Amino acid sequence: MTVAGGVYVLLTILLGFAAVNTGNNLLFLIDAAMLGFMSISGIIGLGNIRNLRLTVDFPDEIYAGIPTQLAVTLRRTGGFFPSYLLDLILCGTVVPFPVLRREGEGSSHLMVTFDRRGRGEIDTPYVSSPFPIGFFVRSMPLPVEAGFTVFPAPRQPGAETVATGRRNRGERELPRPGSGGDLYSIDDYTGRESLRQIHWRLSARHDTLKVKQFAASGAEPVVIDLASLPGETEARLGTATYLVNRLHRLGRPVGLKIGDRVIAPALGRPHRLHLLRELALHDTP
């Protein structure tokens, strides 16, 4: 209830007492009109916030302590008139929807920061509105499905990190034929190579065609051993999260060792999200 609404209610009560005490019919009529106006505005205001459906789209990657953008869609599924002056309260943030047409929808975005890793939870969203006259603010909960996971905050490791599957010092991977790596040799054309590999300038100086050979772009797999990373549990989880994302960007197959369980190295975004989800839910009920 707003200040104006409180004054209106108080004035209505006082007029009612005055009408009873004095028996003045005019006061009865005025008070009845005020009570009727209050009832009609209440019915209209309640209908204004009913028949609403809320959808919240959570991104695939949500990290603890890092602002995340959520997409919200509010749809009016019934009623005879549009909805006006709606305020959606979600995660402590107010998202306004000035007009929502009948059988229509409105979309907006808001930034939210989740402090803890693990299974994400949000408080029940509410929609409120002062419509139609602003004397009273009516609100109603809007249940929403919120199944998402908050990954650990990435933590850049120090100079020393421990990961199983690394090569020994001084050992290097020999180049293998491929198409996505660096140039490592010039050979004679055998007919099996693509015409794009022909080195035309060098071939003009020889009697045979010369082709460029590239090293394969595949890299050695890495398995991140969580127990071997430095720091406390949360620090190790943050470091592992950073390493998973970095190795994925470098195109290296990455796996994870958590306790006695080993997830084999692989490539691809679904595999990376699976590893991050395992880190997020580590030691959580």
C-alpha positions in Angstrom: 0.0 0.0 0.0 1.3 3.4 -1.0 1.1 6.6 1.1 -1.8 7.8 -1.0 -3.6 4.4 -0.6 -3.2 4.7 3.2 -4.7 8.1 3.2 -7.6 6.9 1.1 -8.3 4.0 3.4 -8.1 6.2 6.5 -10.4 8.8 4.9 -12.9 6.1 3.9 -13.0 4.7 7.5 -13.4 8.2 9.0 -16.3 9.0 6.6 -17.9 5.7 7.6 -17.8 6.6 11.3 -19.1 10.1 10.6 -22.0 8.7 8.5 -23.0 6.3 11.3 -22.7 8.8 14.0 -24.6 11.6 12.2 -27.0 9.5 10.1 -26.2 11.8 7.1 -27.3 10.1 3.9 -24.9 12.1 1.8 -22.0 10.8 3.8 -23.3 7.2 3.4 -23.4 7.7 -0.4 -19.9 9.2 -0.5 -18.5 6.4 1.7 -20.2 3.7 -0.4 -18.8 5.3 -3.6 -15.3 5.2 -2.1 -15.7 1.6 -1.0 -17.0 0.6 -4.4 -14.2 2.4 -6.1 -11.7 0.6 -3.9 -13.3 -2.8 -4.7 -13.4 -2.2 -8.4 -9.8 -1.0 -8.5 -8.8 -4.1 -6.5 -10.5 -6.4 -9.0 -8.9 -4.7 -12.0 -5.5 -4.7 -10.3 -5.7 -8.4 -9.5 -6.7 -9.2 -13.0 -3.8 -7.1 -14.2 -1.2 -9.4 -12.6 -2.9 -12.7 -13.3 -2.5 -15.1 -16.2 1.3 -14.4 -16.4 3.9 -16.9 -17.2 7.6 -16.3 -16.6 10.5 -18.0 -18.5 14.2 -17.5 -17.4 16.9 -18.6 -19.8 20.1 -19.5 -18.0 23.4 -19.6 -20.0 25.4 -22.9 -20.3 28.3 -21.3 -18.5 27.8 -19.6 -15.2 30.9 -18.9 -13.0 30.8 -18.1 -9.3 31.6 -14.4 -8.6 31.3 -13.4 -12.2 28.3 -11.4 -13.5 26.0 -13.4 -15.7 23.4 -12.2 -18.1 20.0 -13.8 -17.8 17.2 -13.5 -20.4 13.7 -13.2 -19.0 10.4 -13.5 -20.9 7.1 -12.6 -19.4 4.0 -13.7 -21.3 0.3 -13.0 -20.7 -1.6 -16.2 -21.3 -5.1 -15.0 -20.8 -7.4 -12.2 -19.7 -9.5 -9.7 -21.7 -7.2 -6.7 -21.5 -3.4 -6.0 -21.6 -1.3 -5.7 -18.4 0.2 -2.4 -17.4 3.0 -1.2 -15.2 4.4 -4.6 -14.3 7.6 -4.9 -12.2 9.3 -8.3 -12.1 11.4 -8.9 -9.0 14.0 -11.5 -9.8 17.2 -12.1 -7.8 16.8 -8.8 -6.0 16.6 -6.9 -9.3 13.5 -5.1 -10.6 12.7 -5.6 -14.3 10.0 -3.3 -15.6 7.4 -4.3 -18.2 5.4 -1.1 -18.9 2.8 -2.8 -21.2 2.2 -6.5 -21.9 -0.4 -7.0 -24.6 -3.1 -9.6 -24.4 -1.6 -13.0 -25.5 1.6 -11.1 -25.9 5.1 -11.3 -24.3 7.9 -9.1 -23.3 11.6 -9.8 -23.0 14.4 -8.3 -21.1 17.9 -9.0 -19.6 19.5 -8.6 -16.2 22.9 -9.1 -14.7 23.1 -11.5 -11.8 26.1 -12.7 -9.8 26.1 -16.1 -8.0 28.5 -16.3 -5.1 28.7 -20.1 -4.7 29.5 -23.0 -7.0 27.2 -26.0 -7.3 23.5 -26.4 -8.1 22.1 -22.9 -8.7 19.1 -21.7 -6.7 17.1 -18.5 -6.9 14.4 -17.0 -4.7 10.8 -17.2 -6.0 10.3 -14.4 -8.5 7.4 -12.0 -7.9 5.4 -9.7 -10.2 3.9 -6.5 -8.8 1.9 -3.5 -10.1 0.4 -0.3 -8.8 -2.2 -0.4 -11.6 -4.9 1.1 -11.9 -4.6 4.1 -9.7 -1.4 3.7 -7.7 -3.1 3.5 -4.3 -2.3 -0.2 -3.8 0.6 -2.3 -5.0 -0.5 -5.9 -5.6 2.0 -8.7 -6.1 1.9 -12.4 -7.0 4.6 -15.2 -7.1 5.6 -16.6 -10.4 7.1 -20.1 -10.1 9.9 -20.8 -12.6 12.1 -23.8 -13.3 15.7 -23.0 -12.4 17.8 -26.0 -13.1 21.4 -24.7 -13.6 24.9 -25.2 -12.4 27.3 -22.6 -11.2 30.9 -23.4 -12.1 33.9 -22.6 -9.8 35.4 -19.2 -10.4 38.5 -19.6 -12.7 41.7 -19.1 -10.9 44.9 -18.6 -12.9 47.6 -21.0 -11.7 51.1 -20.1 -10.6 54.3 -21.2 -12.2 53.9 -24.7 -10.9 50.9 -26.8 -11.8 50.7 -30.6 -11.6 48.9 -32.5 -14.4 49.3 -36.1 -15.3 50.0 -37.0 -18.9 52.6 -34.2 -19.5 55.9 -34.9 -21.3 59.1 -35.0 -19.4 61.5 -32.0 -19.5 63.4 -31.9 -22.7 61.0 -34.2 -24.5 59.1 -32.9 -27.4 56.5 -34.2 -29.8 57.8 -35.1 -33.3 55.9 -33.5 -36.1 53.3 -35.7 -37.9 51.8 -35.1 -41.3 48.6 -33.2 -41.3 46.9 -30.1 -42.5 46.4 -27.7 -39.6 49.8 -27.3 -38.1 53.1 -25.6 -38.9 55.2 -26.1 -42.0 58.0 -28.6 -41.3 59.3 -29.9 -44.7 59.2 -29.6 -48.5 58.8 -32.9 -50.4 58.3 -34.1 -54.0 54.8 -34.2 -55.3 53.5 -37.8 -55.3 50.0 -37.3 -56.6 48.3 -37.9 -53.3 48.7 -34.4 -52.0 46.2 -31.6 -52.6 47.0 -29.0 -55.3 46.8 -26.3 -52.6 50.0 -27.8 -51.0 52.1 -27.3 -54.2 54.9 -24.8 -53.7 54.7 -23.1 -57.1 57.6 -20.7 -56.7 60.0 -23.5 -55.5 58.7 -25.9 -58.2 59.6 -23.4 -60.9 63.3 -23.8 -59.9 63.2 -27.6 -60.1 62.3 -30.3 -62.6 59.6 -31.8 -60.3 56.8 -30.3 -58.4 57.4 -29.5 -54.7 54.7 -29.7 -52.0 54.6 -28.2 -48.5 54.1 -30.7 -45.6 52.4 -29.4 -42.5 52.5 -30.9 -39.0 49.3 -32.3 -37.7 47.3 -29.9 -35.6 46.4 -32.6 -32.9 48.1 -32.2 -29.6 48.9 -34.5 -26.7 46.1 -35.2 -24.3 46.2 -33.9 -20.8 44.6 -35.2 -17.6 44.2 -32.7 -14.8 44.8 -34.3 -11.4 42.8 -32.3 -9.0 44.6 -33.6 -5.9 48.0 -32.6 -7.3 47.0 -28.9 -7.8 48.2 -26.5 -5.1 46.0 -24.8 -2.5 42.8 -25.6 -0.7 39.8 -27.3 -2.2 38.2 -24.2 -3.7 41.5 -22.9 -5.0 42.2 -26.3 -6.7 38.8 -26.3 -8.2 39.3 -22.8 -9.6 42.7 -23.7 -11.0 41.2 -26.8 -12.6 38.4 -24.7 -14.2 41.0 -22.3 -15.6 43.1 -25.1 -17.0 40.1 -26.9 -18.6 39.1 -23.8 -20.5 42.6 -22.8 -21.5 43.5 -26.3 -22.8 40.2 -26.4 -24.7 41.0 -23.1 -26.4 44.4 -24.5 -27.3 42.8 -27.5 -29.0 44.2 -30.1 -26.6 42.2 -33.0 -25.4 41.7 -32.6 -21.7 40.5 -35.0 -19.0 40.0 -34.9 -15.3 41.1 -37.1 -12.3 39.0 -36.6 -9.2 39.9 -39.0 -6.5 39.9 -42.5 -7.9 37.7 -41.5 -10.8 39.2 -40.6 -14.2 37.4 -38.9 -17.0 39.2 -39.7 -20.3 40.5 -36.7 -22.3 38.4 -35.6 -25.2 37.6 -32.5 -27.3 34.4 -30.6 -27.9 32.3 -28.1 -26.0 29.9 -30.8 -24.5 32.9 -32.6 -23.0 34.3 -29.3 -21.6 31.0 -28.5 -19.9 30.8 -32.0 -18.5 34.2 -31.5 -16.9 33.2 -28.1 -15.5 30.0 -29.6 -14.1 32.0 -32.3 -12.3 34.2 -29.6 -10.7 31.1 -27.5 -9.7 29.4 -30.5 -8.0 32.5 -31.8 -6.3 31.8 -32.5 -2.6 28.4 -31.0 -2.8 25.3 -32.6 -1.3 
